[in-house]
């Protein structure tokens, strides 16, 4: 269900979000954070034997949560790939190496997390599984947002000088004032 939602999200919504955030793509991670939070809350509170929800309501909540998780996954992957592509720029010679490293790093990180989950027995207890499914994706989206925001502002400071809000407002005001 998550992969179907990821595919549909990539085809229908991702392009509109990317066009809207052309100059601040790091903000796309906030959408992932929202999607993971909305999807994580039901995943955290669903319990098979709590007596609160019947099986139909549990399935509806589960599938709804997985739809949001899939949208968050698609958004994070598309945004990350877009930011890597921006980092490479027009350097055709380095692009294959960078994307190969990106792919290897992503594969090893997914495999490493899977290994840690299985080796530490995190699927044996319900609380560990809830933490893994509901909280870790939102924490990853938050970490991606913070890291890309820092990188964006460091690059902006490097290329354009001081980019704090007051300085930018003064630059804009001086550009628009007629002399």
C-alpha positions as CSV (number, residue, x, y, z in Angstrom):
1,X,0.0,0.0,0.0
2,X,2.8,2.3,0.9
3,X,4.6,1.8,-2.5
4,X,1.4,2.4,-4.4
5,X,0.8,5.6,-2.6
6,X,4.5,6.5,-3.2
7,X,4.1,5.9,-6.9
8,X,0.8,7.9,-7.2
9,X,2.2,10.7,-5.2
10,X,5.3,10.9,-7.4
11,X,3.2,11.0,-10.5
12,X,0.5,13.5,-9.4
13,X,1.6,15.8,-6.6
14,X,5.4,15.9,-6.4
15,X,5.9,18.0,-9.5
16,X,3.5,20.7,-8.2
17,X,5.2,20.8,-4.9
18,X,8.7,21.0,-6.5
19,X,7.6,23.8,-8.8
20,X,6.1,25.7,-5.9
21,X,9.4,25.4,-3.9
22,X,11.8,25.9,-6.8
23,X,14.2,28.1,-4.8
24,X,13.8,26.5,-1.4
25,X,13.6,22.8,-2.1
26,X,14.7,22.0,1.5
27,X,11.2,23.0,2.6
28,X,9.9,20.0,0.8
29,X,11.2,17.9,3.7
30,X,8.6,19.7,5.9
31,X,5.9,18.0,3.8
32,X,7.5,14.6,4.5
33,X,7.6,15.5,8.2
34,X,3.8,16.3,8.1
35,X,3.1,13.1,6.1
36,X,5.1,10.9,8.5
37,X,3.5,12.5,11.5
38,X,0.0,12.1,10.2
39,X,0.7,8.5,9.2
40,X,2.7,7.8,12.4
41,X,0.0,8.7,14.9
42,X,-2.4,5.9,13.9
43,X,0.5,3.4,13.5
44,X,1.7,4.2,17.1
45,X,-1.8,3.9,18.6
46,X,-3.1,0.8,16.7
47,X,-3.0,-2.2,18.9
48,X,-4.5,-5.6,18.0
49,X,-6.1,-6.4,21.3
50,X,-7.0,-3.1,23.0
51,X,-10.7,-3.6,22.5
52,X,-11.1,0.0,21.3
53,X,-11.2,-0.5,17.6
54,X,-12.8,-3.4,15.7
55,X,-10.8,-5.1,12.9
56,X,-12.4,-3.0,10.1
57,X,-11.6,0.3,11.8
58,X,-8.0,-0.9,12.5
59,X,-7.6,-1.9,8.8
60,X,-8.9,1.5,7.6
61,X,-6.6,3.3,10.0
62,X,-3.7,1.1,9.0
63,X,-4.2,1.6,5.2
64,X,-4.7,5.3,5.7
65,X,-1.5,5.6,7.7
66,X,0.4,3.7,5.1
67,X,-0.9,6.0,2.4
68,X,0.6,9.0,4.2
69,X,3.8,7.0,4.9
70,X,4.1,6.3,1.2
71,X,3.7,9.9,0.3
72,X,6.3,10.9,2.8
73,X,8.7,8.3,1.4
74,X,8.2,9.5,-2.2
75,X,8.6,13.1,-1.2
76,X,11.9,12.4,0.7
77,X,13.4,10.3,-2.1
78,X,12.4,12.8,-4.8
79,X,13.6,15.8,-2.8
80,X,16.9,14.1,-1.9
81,X,17.6,13.2,-5.5
82,X,16.7,16.7,-6.7
83,X,19.1,18.2,-4.1
84,X,21.9,15.9,-5.1
85,X,21.3,16.8,-8.8
86,X,21.5,20.5,-7.9
87,X,24.7,19.9,-6.0
88,X,26.2,18.3,-9.1
89,X,25.1,21.0,-11.5
90,X,26.3,20.7,-15.1
91,X,29.3,18.5,-14.2
92,X,28.6,15.5,-16.4
93,X,31.9,13.8,-15.5
94,X,31.1,13.6,-11.7
95,X,27.4,13.0,-11.9
96,X,27.7,9.2,-12.4
97,X,30.1,8.9,-9.5
98,X,27.9,11.0,-7.2
99,X,24.7,9.2,-8.0
100,X,26.5,5.8,-7.7
101,X,27.7,6.9,-4.2
102,X,24.2,8.1,-3.4
103,X,22.7,4.8,-4.4
104,X,25.3,2.7,-2.5
105,X,24.9,4.9,0.6
106,X,21.1,4.6,0.5
107,X,21.3,0.9,-0.1
108,X,23.7,0.3,2.8
109,X,21.8,2.5,5.1
110,X,18.5,0.7,4.4
111,X,20.2,-2.6,4.8
112,X,22.0,-1.5,7.9
113,X,18.8,-0.3,9.5
114,X,17.1,-3.6,8.6
115,X,20.0,-5.5,10.1
116,X,19.9,-3.5,13.3
117,X,16.1,-4.0,13.6
118,X,16.3,-7.7,13.1
119,X,19.6,-8.3,15.1
120,X,18.4,-6.3,18.1
121,X,15.0,-8.0,18.1
122,X,13.1,-4.7,17.6
123,X,10.3,-6.6,15.9
124,X,9.7,-8.9,18.9
125,X,8.1,-6.3,21.1
126,X,5.1,-4.1,20.1
127,X,6.6,-1.0,21.6
128,X,9.8,-1.3,19.6
129,X,7.9,-1.9,16.4
130,X,5.6,1.1,17.0
131,X,8.7,3.3,17.6
132,X,10.3,1.9,14.4
133,X,7.2,2.5,12.2
134,X,5.8,5.7,13.7
135,X,8.6,7.8,15.1
136,X,11.8,7.1,13.2
137,X,10.5,8.2,9.8
138,X,9.4,11.6,11.2
139,X,12.8,12.0,13.0
140,X,14.6,11.2,9.7
141,X,12.5,13.9,7.9
142,X,13.3,16.4,10.6
143,X,17.0,15.6,10.4
144,X,16.9,16.0,6.6
145,X,15.2,19.3,6.8
146,X,17.6,20.7,9.4
147,X,20.7,19.5,7.5
148,X,19.5,20.8,4.1
149,X,18.4,24.1,5.7
150,X,21.9,24.5,7.2
151,X,23.6,23.6,3.9
152,X,21.3,26.0,1.9
153,X,22.0,28.9,4.2
154,X,25.8,28.2,4.3
155,X,25.8,28.1,0.5
156,X,23.7,31.3,0.3
157,X,26.1,33.1,2.7
158,X,29.0,32.0,0.6
159,X,27.6,33.1,-2.7
160,X,25.5,36.2,-1.8
161,X,27.1,37.4,1.5
162,X,25.1,37.7,4.7
163,X,21.6,36.4,4.1
164,X,19.8,37.2,7.3
165,X,16.3,38.6,6.9
166,X,17.1,42.2,7.7
167,X,20.0,42.3,5.3
168,X,17.9,40.8,2.5
169,X,15.1,43.3,3.1
170,X,17.6,46.2,2.9
171,X,19.1,44.8,-0.3
172,X,15.6,44.4,-1.8
173,X,14.6,47.9,-0.7
174,X,17.7,49.4,-2.3
175,X,17.1,47.6,-5.5
176,X,13.5,48.8,-5.8
177,X,14.0,52.4,-4.8
178,X,14.3,54.8,-7.7
179,X,17.0,57.4,-7.4
